[in-house]
Amino acid sequence: MGTCWKHDKDKPVTPSQDKKTGFLQSVREFLFGFAGYEHVRYAHASKSKLSDTLTVVLFGDMLGVPMIRPYYALRLLPYLLPTIGRWKQRLLKERDLVEALD
């Protein structure tokens, strides 16, 4: 009665060991939030900006940016087609002053 089974391992784990691993997991998550979360958030924002820039360069004529359609843009069109609708909404959305400050 004093043991429980973990799904990923075949040996029983006592409740004290389970509490210990839960505490260590909590400490890991706290340290990640303390030290690494801002870096992950910055990386996601940078990736989004670079993706938007690439799409503007390749398909800017959809927004009215005068560009010559390169051969490579047509080759990449099937891969970027699912994201074009959301991309156009995101770039053409009206922005508030508060959003610009973030």
N, C-alpha and C positions, 0 to 999 in steps of 0.2 A: 504494500500500500504506500510505502514511502518513496517509491520511484515512479518516474514518468518516462515515456519513450519519446525521443526526438525522431522526427521522420527521416532525417538525413543520415542518422547513425543507427547501428544495430545494437549498441549496448545501452543499458539503462543509465539514466542520469538522476542523481538525487536532487531533491528540491534545493539544497544548499548550493550545489554546483550550478543549478539553473539560475539561482539568484545571482551567483557570482558572474556568470556569463552575461546575464541581463544588465548588471551594473557596469561591466566592462564595455558592453555595447553602448550604454548610455554615456559613458565617459568618452568613447570614440566619437559619438555623434556630437557631443558638446564641443570637443576639441575641433572637429571639422567645422562646426558652425562658428566657432571663435576665430579660427585661423584660415580656413579654406573657402568658406561660402562666398565671400566677396570676390575671390579670384574666379570661382566657377560662374558667378553672375556676370562678371566682366567678360569672361570668355564667351558666354552665350550672347551677350549684347554685341560683341565684336563680330561673332560669326553671323549674326543677323544683319549687321550693317554691311559686311563684305558680300553677303549673299544678295542684298538689295542692290549694291553697287554693280555686281556682275550682271544682274538681271536688267538694270537700267542700261548698261553698256550694250547688252545683247538685244534687248527688246524695248528700247526707249521710244521707238516710233509709235508704240501703242499708247503712250502718254503724250505724244506730240513733240517729243524731242527729235529734232531732225538729225537722223543718222543714216548712214548707208548700211543696209543689212548685209553683214558679212556671211560668208559661206558657213563658218563655224556656228553661227547663231541658228541657222537652219538645221544643222546636224544636232545641236543641243535641244532643239525645240521639243522633241518627244519626252525628254527627261524633265524639262521644266514646265511642261504643260499643266500638270496638276496643281502647281503652286502659283500660276499666273493670276488667277482670280483673287486669291487672298493678297498677293503682292500689290495688285492694282488698288484694292480697297485700302490697304495699309498706307500706301504712298499718297493717295488722293484724299485721305481723311483729313478733315479740318482739325488743326491742332490748337490747343488752348495754351495760354502763356504759362500755366502751371506745368504742363507736360514738357515745355521747352526747358524749364529750369531743372528738371530731373536729368 
